[in-house]
Amino acid sequence: MKTTMKTMKDGTWRELEKTIVGCRLCPRLVAYREEVARKKTRRFQSWAYWGKPLPGFGDRQARLWILGLAPAAHGGLRTGRLFTGDASGDFLFDALYEMGWSSQRESRERGDGLALRDVYISAAARCAPPGNKPLPEELQNCRPYLHAEHHLLKRVKVVLCLGRIAFESYRKLRRERGLSLPPAAFSHGAIYRLEDGIPYVALSYHPSQQNTRTGRLSREMFLSVLKDIDAILREEGDHGTDGEKGLAPHPG
């Protein structure tokens, strides 16, 4: 039976994580993730791959919600935590550390001691997709999990969408909830003030190697977005707590 927005949004964090980790709604993604976890890649042959969908993680009292695209096949799908064990995560957490929002610059594996302050991280798709391209129906199947996080993250002031697909997924979430929508155009560095609900949506190119190695997204460009967000959070007041340190248990 497919998970619905109604059944997910009234749950708890533990129920949400258990549901995500046990999800098998998308046959293509189930087959791909299990094949990757079985075959592995040469440099990680000694790893026991996570091989399941990934919940979000971070400070559950966060004022900044970062929304990515999907786990990487040999990053998050291997380690069991989003943006962990790959170059995108190296880029992201180095910047978050610079801002004082991460306890360390690197995110290598679950249990490495990393903790987030005032930041929660999740993704539009919870399984690694072939070619890093989830299908529209797969994103639709994952959207109830975003709805549930939207319900549970009570203090969010800014949503940072990493890339166009994350932005479109968040726009669809707001449309489905009957909330005001940010403009449709995706533009790196844009920050939209909304009329109700979560008041700001910020946009950045995704920190994939395709963007960072080509110079489309530099460290300075990304830090500029984060500094703009930090200024908003300072103006909003109600400073974040040390929260539930980024390593929420992963059932299963």
N, C-alpha and C positions, 0 to 999 in steps of 0.2 A: 504494500500500500504506500502511495506516495505521501511524503511529509507535507503538511499544509502549513501556511503561514499562521493560521489560528492555533493549531496544536503546538507550534514551536514558540510563539511569542510569549506564552504564559509560563514557560518552563523555567528551570534553574540552570545555572552554569554547568553543573554536573550532568544534568539531563541533556543539555545541548551538546556537550562534548561527546557523551556516549552515543548520541544519535549520529553526529557527524562521523565519528570513527567507524561506526557500523554501517554507513551508507553504501548501498549497492544499486543506486537508481540508474546509473548510466553504464550500460553494458560495455561500450567502447572504452571508457575510462577504467572500469574494473579490470578488463582484459589487459590493458596497457600497463597499469600500475603493477599488476601481479607478474606480468612478464618481465618488467624492469627489475622488480625485487628478486626475481628468480635468477635472471641472467647476470644482473649487476653490470658493472663496468670494471675494466681491468684494475684500475688503481684503487678500487674499493672492494675487492674480492673478499677481504677479511670482515667486512661489515655485515651485520644482520640488518638488512633494510627494513625500515618501518613498513612500507608497502601498503598503507591505508590512507584514507582521507585525513586532512589535517584541520584540527580546530584552530581558532585564533588563540593568541596568548598576549599577556602583558598585564598592565595595571587595570583592574576592573573598576577603578574609580577615575579612569583617565578622562582628561578633557580633550585629548587629541586621539582620533581614531584614524589609523593609516590603513588604507585599503589597496592591496596589491592585486595582481592578476591570478596567479595559481602557483602551487609548489613546483620547484624544479625537479626533474626526474632523478638527478643524482645529488640534489641538495636536500630540500625538505622531504621528498619522498624517501630518501635514504635515512635522514636523521630524525624525522618525526616532528620537526618544528619549522614553521615558515621562515624563509630567508635565512636558513641555517645551513652552513656547509657549502656555500657557493659564492661566486664573485658578486652577485647582486646583494647578498647579505653583507659581505665585507664592505661594500660601498655604503649601504644603508646604515649599518650600525656604527661605522666610523663617524658618520655625520650625526647620528643621534647621540653618540658619546660626546662629541664636540659641543652639543647643545645642553648637555647635562641630563639627558633623558634615558641614557643607557649606562649601566654600570661598567661596561667594557666595550672595546672597539670591535671585537670579533665575536661571531656567533658560530661555534663549531659543532656542538651537539647538545642534545637535551642533557641537563645535569652539569653544564659547564659553568654554572654560577651566574649566568647573565640574568639581570633583572632590569625591568623597565619602570620608569617613574613618569606618571602622567600620560603614558602612551599605551594604546592597545593596537595590536596588528592582526588583521585577518585578510581574506582574499575573496575575490569574486567567485573563483572556482576552488574547490577543496582537494581535488585530485590533480596530479600532473597530467596534462593533456599531450598527446602526440604533437610534436612540432610547436609546443607552447601555444596551441590554438584551440581553446575550447569551443565547441559548437553552441549555437544559440540555445538549443534545448537543454544542453548541459548546464549552461549558466542559469537558465530558468529553474532547473532542478535544485541548484545550490542557493537560489535567492531566499528561500525561507530561513536559511541559516543567517543571512544578513539581517533579515527582519527580526530574528530572535536577538541578535547582538544589539541591534538598534533599540530594542525594548529593554535589554539588560544594562546597557551602558547609559546610566542615568545622568552623567555629568558632562557628556561630550559637548564641546563648544565648536570644534573644528574637525571636519573630515578631510583628510588629505588623500586624494585619489591618484595613484601612481599609474598613469597611462590612460588611454582612451577607453579601453574595455572596462576598467574599474570605474571610470567616470560614468559610462553609460549604465552599468549595473546599479550604481548608486542613484542615478536619475530614475531608473525604472522602479527601484525600491520606493523612492519618494512619491512617484506617481501612483503606485499601488496603495500607498498609505494616505493618499489624498492630500499630500503636503505640497507646498510651493516648490517649483523646480528652478534649478540654476539654468542659465542659457545653454543651448545645445552645443555651442562651439567649444571645442577643446583647445586650450592654449596654455603652454607651459608658463607657470608663474602667475596665472590668473587666480584671483580670490573673489568669490561671489558671496555677497551678503544676502541671506534669505529672510523671508518674512516671518517664518514661524518654525517651530521645531529646532533642529540643530542650526545655529545661525550662520555658519560660514562653511563654504566648500572651497578648498584649495587644490590646485592642479599642478602636477609635475610629470615630466616624462618618467617612464619606468626606469629604474636603475639596472636594466639588463646590460649585458656586455655589448649587445648590438648598439646601445645608445652611449655607454660610457667609453668604450674603446674607440668609437668613431668621433668622439668629442661633441656629439649632439647633446649630451648631458655631462657637464663637468661638476666636480666637487663644489666649486664656487657657485655654480648655478643652483645646485640643490640646497646648499647651505643658505643661499639667499631666500629661497622659499621657506625654509625652516625658521629663519630669523623673522620673516614677516608673520609667520604663525605665532612665534614666541611673543611678538609685540601685541598681537591680538589677545593672547591668553593673559598677558600682563594687564591689558586694559580691562579685560573681563573680570579680573580678580578671581576670588574663590580658588586659591591655589590648590594643586593636586596633592595627594598624599603619597606615601611610599607604596601604597596599594598592595595588591596580592602579587608578589614578585614573579613576573613573567613566566614562571615554570609551573603553570597549573597542571595537575596530573592528567595523563592521557590514558583513558580507560582502554582496556583490551590488550 
